[in-house]
């Protein structure tokens, strides 16, 4: 069953950090518009969003100090999965992007808005295109050439969980 367009759009905008989820109060909505900074650690992972990842200038290679401190750290990033092979329903390697439908159409998102995920131990996960997820793992600032374009990050994936807005 395909989710409704409005549900997918709302989820995509929330994951990208452009709107707050309906369960979030006014105070959290105001924080969402503040400058991006790492959130509190969640079970050993620092929650970050795509606004913070935009701190990589993919043309010059310069990185913000905040982002530089997260290189090699355990992070939790919301996003949508893009399989590297359209026929894959499970896999150990895929792309994570901030909104549904990214990379499906041309042009792809900029490199600072895509992460190549390689699950540790070659663990496979379900590659559900329509579902927002929390990807947890070690963040690396690096270049990766994917079939969908240049990617600015690698995440050594540990766990993937359904996106709940928290």
Phi and psi restraints in degrees (value plus and minus 20) as a CYANA .aco file:
   2 UNK   PHI    -107.9   -67.9
   2 UNK   PSI     110.0   150.0
   3 UNK   PHI     -83.5   -43.5
   3 UNK   PSI     137.1   177.1
   4 UNK   PHI     -85.1   -45.1
   4 UNK   PSI     131.0   171.0
   5 UNK   PHI     -79.3   -39.3
   5 UNK   PSI     -63.3   -23.3
   6 UNK   PHI     -85.1   -45.1
   6 UNK   PSI     -56.6   -16.6
   7 UNK   PHI     -86.4   -46.4
   7 UNK   PSI     -62.0   -22.0
   8 UNK   PHI     -85.5   -45.5
   8 UNK   PSI     -62.3   -22.3
   9 UNK   PHI     -85.0   -45.0
   9 UNK   PSI     -65.6   -25.6
  10 UNK   PHI     -81.2   -41.2
  10 UNK   PSI     -64.9   -24.9
  11 UNK   PHI     -82.6   -42.6
  11 UNK   PSI     -62.0   -22.0
  12 UNK   PHI     -84.2   -44.2
  12 UNK   PSI     -64.3   -24.3
  13 UNK   PHI     -86.8   -46.8
  13 UNK   PSI     -57.2   -17.2
  14 UNK   PHI     -86.6   -46.6
  14 UNK   PSI     -64.5   -24.5
  15 UNK   PHI     -82.7   -42.7
  15 UNK   PSI     -60.8   -20.8
  16 UNK   PHI     -91.8   -51.8
  16 UNK   PSI     -28.8    11.2
  17 UNK   PHI      64.3   104.3
  17 UNK   PSI      -5.6    34.4
  18 UNK   PHI    -108.6   -68.6
  18 UNK   PSI     -44.3    -4.3
  19 UNK   PHI    -160.1  -120.1
  19 UNK   PSI     142.2   182.2
  20 UNK   PHI    -110.7   -70.7
  20 UNK   PSI     132.0   172.0
  21 UNK   PHI     -92.4   -52.4
  21 UNK   PSI     135.5   175.5
  22 UNK   PHI     -77.8   -37.8
  22 UNK   PSI     -46.3    -6.3
  23 UNK   PHI     -98.1   -58.1
  23 UNK   PSI     -25.8    14.2
  24 UNK   PHI    -111.7   -71.7
  24 UNK   PSI     115.3   155.3
  25 UNK   PHI     -98.1   -58.1
  25 UNK   PSI     156.5   196.5
  26 UNK   PHI     -78.9   -38.9
  26 UNK   PSI     -62.7   -22.7
  27 UNK   PHI     -79.4   -39.4
  27 UNK   PSI     -63.8   -23.8
  28 UNK   PHI     -87.9   -47.9
  28 UNK   PSI     -55.4   -15.4
  29 UNK   PHI     -84.3   -44.3
  29 UNK   PSI     -58.4   -18.4
  30 UNK   PHI     -87.3   -47.3
  30 UNK   PSI     -58.7   -18.7
  31 UNK   PHI     -84.1   -44.1
  31 UNK   PSI     -53.4   -13.4
  32 UNK   PHI     -84.0   -44.0
  32 UNK   PSI     -45.5    -5.5
  33 UNK   PHI    -112.5   -72.5
  33 UNK   PSI     -26.5    13.5
  34 UNK   PHI     -93.8   -53.8
  34 UNK   PSI     143.6   183.6
  35 UNK   PHI     -75.5   -35.5
  35 UNK   PSI     119.2   159.2
  36 UNK   PHI     -88.1   -48.1
  36 UNK   PSI     115.9   155.9
  37 UNK   PHI    -168.6  -128.6
  37 UNK   PSI     138.1   178.1
  38 UNK   PHI     -78.7   -38.7
  38 UNK   PSI     117.8   157.8
  39 UNK   PHI    -104.3   -64.3
  39 UNK   PSI     157.6   197.6
  40 UNK   PHI     -82.0   -42.0
  40 UNK   PSI     132.6   172.6
  41 UNK   PHI     -86.6   -46.6
  41 UNK   PSI     118.0   158.0
  42 UNK   PHI    -136.6   -96.6
  42 UNK   PSI      87.0   127.0
  43 UNK   PHI      32.2    72.2
  43 UNK   PSI      25.0    65.0
  44 UNK   PHI      67.8   107.8
  44 UNK   PSI     -18.5    21.5
  45 UNK   PHI    -136.8   -96.8
  45 UNK   PSI     119.8   159.8
  46 UNK   PHI    -108.0   -68.0
  46 UNK   PSI     100.1   140.1
  47 UNK   PHI     -96.0   -56.0
  47 UNK   PSI     106.0   146.0
  48 UNK   PHI    -150.1  -110.1
  48 UNK   PSI     145.5   185.5
  49 UNK   PHI    -147.4  -107.4
  49 UNK   PSI     158.0   198.0
  50 UNK   PHI     -92.0   -52.0
  50 UNK   PSI     -41.1    -1.1
  51 UNK   PHI     -84.9   -44.9
  51 UNK   PSI     -59.8   -19.8
  52 UNK   PHI     -87.6   -47.6
  52 UNK   PSI     -60.9   -20.9
  53 UNK   PHI     -86.1   -46.1
  53 UNK   PSI     -42.4    -2.4
  54 UNK   PHI     -88.2   -48.2
  54 UNK   PSI     -25.9    14.1
  55 UNK   PHI     -91.0   -51.0
  55 UNK   PSI     -21.2    18.8
  56 UNK   PHI    -112.3   -72.3
  56 UNK   PSI      96.7   136.7
  57 UNK   PHI    -104.2   -64.2
  57 UNK   PSI      80.8   120.8
  58 UNK   PHI     -91.4   -51.4
  58 UNK   PSI     -32.3     7.7
  59 UNK   PHI    -105.9   -65.9
  59 UNK   PSI     -55.4   -15.4
  60 UNK   PHI    -125.5   -85.5
  60 UNK   PSI     -39.0     1.0
  61 UNK   PHI      66.1   106.1
  61 UNK   PSI     -21.4    18.6
  62 UNK   PHI     -91.5   -51.5
  62 UNK   PSI     125.5   165.5
  63 UNK   PHI    -149.0  -109.0
  63 UNK   PSI     119.7   159.7
  64 UNK   PHI     -84.3   -44.3
  64 UNK   PSI     135.5   175.5
  65 UNK   PHI     -80.8   -40.8
  65 UNK   PSI     -60.6   -20.6
  66 UNK   PHI     -81.3   -41.3
  66 UNK   PSI     -65.3   -25.3
  67 UNK   PHI     -87.5   -47.5
  67 UNK   PSI     -58.9   -18.9
  68 UNK   PHI     -78.2   -38.2
  68 UNK   PSI     -59.3   -19.3
  69 UNK   PHI     -86.6   -46.6
  69 UNK   PSI     -43.3    -3.3
  70 UNK   PHI    -107.1   -67.1
  70 UNK   PSI     -31.8     8.2
  71 UNK   PHI     -82.6   -42.6
  71 UNK   PSI     102.0   142.0
  72 UNK   PHI      68.0   108.0
  72 UNK   PSI     -18.8    21.2
  73 UNK   PHI    -118.2   -78.2
  73 UNK   PSI     140.4   180.4
  74 UNK   PHI    -101.4   -61.4
  74 UNK   PSI     102.1   142.1
  75 UNK   PHI    -146.7  -106.7
  75 UNK   PSI     146.0   186.0
  76 UNK   PHI    -149.9  -109.9
  76 UNK   PSI      97.9   137.9
  77 UNK   PHI    -145.9  -105.9
  77 UNK   PSI     110.2   150.2
  78 UNK   PHI    -101.0   -61.0
  78 UNK   PSI     132.1   172.1
  79 UNK   PHI     155.1   195.1
  79 UNK   PSI    -191.1  -151.1
  80 UNK   PHI    -142.1  -102.1
  80 UNK   PSI     128.7   168.7
  81 UNK   PHI    -110.6   -70.6
  81 UNK   PSI     120.0   160.0
  82 UNK   PHI    -145.2  -105.2
  82 UNK   PSI      90.7   130.7
  83 UNK   PHI     -84.8   -44.8
  83 UNK   PSI     127.8   167.8
  84 UNK   PHI     -95.6   -55.6
  84 UNK   PSI     -40.8    -0.8
  85 UNK   PHI    -147.0  -107.0
  85 UNK   PSI     102.2   142.2
  86 UNK   PHI     -76.3   -36.3
  86 UNK   PSI     -44.7    -4.7
  87 UNK   PHI    -102.7   -62.7
  87 UNK   PSI     -30.2     9.8
  88 UNK   PHI     -96.9   -56.9
  88 UNK   PSI     110.7   150.7
  89 UNK   PHI    -125.8   -85.8
  89 UNK   PSI     -35.1     4.9
  90 UNK   PHI    -158.7  -118.7
  90 UNK   PSI     133.7   173.7
  91 UNK   PHI    -194.3  -154.3
  91 UNK   PSI     144.7   184.7
  92 UNK   PHI    -124.4   -84.4
  92 UNK   PSI     -30.1     9.9
  93 UNK   PHI    -154.9  -114.9
  93 UNK   PSI     116.3   156.3
  94 UNK   PHI    -186.7  -146.7
  94 UNK   PSI     155.5   195.5
  95 UNK   PHI    -122.6   -82.6
  95 UNK   PSI     128.5   168.5
  96 UNK   PHI    -135.2   -95.2
  96 UNK   PSI     109.5   149.5
  97 UNK   PHI    -152.0  -112.0
  97 UNK   PSI     140.5   180.5
  98 UNK   PHI     -98.9   -58.9
  98 UNK   PSI     -35.9     4.1
  99 UNK   PHI    -163.9  -123.9
  99 UNK   PSI     132.6   172.6
 100 UNK   PHI     -82.5   -42.5
 100 UNK   PSI     116.4   156.4
 101 UNK   PHI      71.2   111.2
 101 UNK   PSI     -25.8    14.2
 102 UNK   PHI     -82.2   -42.2
 102 UNK   PSI     124.8   164.8
 103 UNK   PHI      56.3    96.3
 103 UNK   PSI     -31.9     8.1
 104 UNK   PHI     -98.0   -58.0
 104 UNK   PSI     -52.7   -12.7
 105 UNK   PHI    -133.0   -93.0
 105 UNK   PSI     143.3   183.3
 106 UNK   PHI    -115.8   -75.8
 106 UNK   PSI     123.1   163.1
 107 UNK   PHI    -102.6   -62.6
 107 UNK   PSI     140.2   180.2
 108 UNK   PHI     -93.5   -53.5
 108 UNK   PSI     146.7   186.7
 109 UNK   PHI     -81.5   -41.5
 109 UNK   PSI     141.7   181.7
 110 UNK   PHI     -86.1   -46.1
 110 UNK   PSI     140.1   180.1
 111 UNK   PHI     -75.5   -35.5
 111 UNK   PSI     -51.3   -11.3
 112 UNK   PHI     -99.0   -59.0
 112 UNK   PSI     -15.0    25.0
 113 UNK   PHI    -142.0  -102.0
 113 UNK   PSI       2.6    42.6
 114 UNK   PHI    -161.6  -121.6
 114 UNK   PSI     120.9   160.9
 115 UNK   PHI    -148.1  -108.1
 115 UNK   PSI     113.2   153.2
 116 UNK   PHI    -104.7   -64.7
 116 UNK   PSI     105.5   145.5
 117 UNK   PHI    -129.5   -89.5
 117 UNK   PSI     108.1   148.1
 118 UNK   PHI    -142.3  -102.3
 118 UNK   PSI      93.2   133.2
 119 UNK   PHI     -88.0   -48.0
 119 UNK   PSI     117.0   157.0
 120 UNK   PHI     -86.0   -46.0
 120 UNK   PSI     125.7   165.7
 121 UNK   PHI      47.2    87.2
 121 UNK   PSI      -3.4    36.6
 122 UNK   PHI      37.8    77.8
 122 UNK   PSI       5.6    45.6
 123 UNK   PHI     -82.4   -42.4
 123 UNK   PSI     112.1   152.1
 124 UNK   PHI    -113.3   -73.3
 124 UNK   PSI     128.7   168.7
 125 UNK   PHI    -150.9  -110.9
 125 UNK   PSI     139.5   179.5
 126 UNK   PHI     -90.6   -50.6
 126 UNK   PSI     109.6   149.6
 127 UNK   PHI    -118.8   -78.8
 127 UNK   PSI      54.4    94.4
 128 UNK   PHI    -105.1   -65.1
 128 UNK   PSI      90.4   130.4
 129 UNK   PHI     -87.6   -47.6
 129 UNK   PSI     -52.6   -12.6
 130 UNK   PHI    -110.7   -70.7
 130 UNK   PSI     -26.9    13.1
 131 UNK   PHI    -124.0   -84.0
 131 UNK   PSI     110.1   150.1
 132 UNK   PHI     -94.9   -54.9
 132 UNK   PSI     124.6   164.6
 133 UNK   PHI    -154.7  -114.7
 133 UNK   PSI     141.4   181.4
 134 UNK   PHI    -121.7   -81.7
 134 UNK   PSI     101.3   141.3
 135 UNK   PHI    -121.8   -81.8
 135 UNK   PSI     106.0   146.0
 136 UNK   PHI    -137.0   -97.0
 136 UNK   PSI     112.5   152.5
 137 UNK   PHI     153.2   193.2
 137 UNK   PSI    -188.5  -148.5
 138 UNK   PHI    -112.7   -72.7
 138 UNK   PSI     104.9   144.9
 139 UNK   PHI    -105.8   -65.8
 139 UNK   PSI     114.7   154.7
 140 UNK   PHI    -148.7  -108.7
 140 UNK   PSI     112.3   152.3
 141 UNK   PHI    -109.4   -69.4
 141 UNK   PSI      90.7   130.7
 142 UNK   PHI    -178.1  -138.1
 142 UNK   PSI     142.1   182.1
 143 UNK   PHI    -115.1   -75.1
 143 UNK   PSI     119.8   159.8
 144 UNK   PHI    -162.4  -122.4
 144 UNK   PSI     109.6   149.6
 145 UNK   PHI    -111.9   -71.9
 145 UNK   PSI      91.7   131.7
 146 UNK   PHI    -122.8   -82.8
 146 UNK   PSI     147.6   187.6
 147 UNK   PHI     -82.1   -42.1
 147 UNK   PSI     -36.4     3.6
 148 UNK   PHI    -124.7   -84.7
 148 UNK   PSI     -19.4    20.6
 149 UNK   PHI     114.6   154.6
 149 UNK   PSI     159.9   199.9
 150 UNK   PHI     -91.2   -51.2
 150 UNK   PSI     117.0   157.0
 151 UNK   PHI    -139.8   -99.8
 151 UNK   PSI     116.6   156.6
 152 UNK   PHI    -115.0   -75.0
 152 UNK   PSI     -30.1     9.9
 153 UNK   PHI    -155.8  -115.8
 153 UNK   PSI     134.3   174.3
 154 UNK   PHI    -145.7  -105.7
 154 UNK   PSI     118.2   158.2
 155 UNK   PHI    -139.8   -99.8
 155 UNK   PSI     102.7   142.7
 156 UNK   PHI    -103.4   -63.4
 156 UNK   PSI      76.1   116.1
 157 UNK   PHI     -88.9   -48.9
 157 UNK   PSI     112.8   152.8
 158 UNK   PHI    -126.9   -86.9
 158 UNK   PSI     -70.2   -30.2
 159 UNK   PHI    -162.6  -122.6
 159 UNK   PSI     135.0   175.0
 160 UNK   PHI    -150.7  -110.7
 160 UNK   PSI     111.2   151.2
 161 UNK   PHI    -150.5  -110.5
 161 UNK   PSI     134.6   174.6
 162 UNK   PHI     -80.7   -40.7
 162 UNK   PSI     123.0   163.0
 163 UNK   PHI     -93.9   -53.9
 163 UNK   PSI     107.0   147.0
 164 UNK   PHI    -136.8   -96.8
 164 UNK   PSI     -21.5    18.5
 165 UNK   PHI      69.2   109.2
 165 UNK   PSI     -22.6    17.4
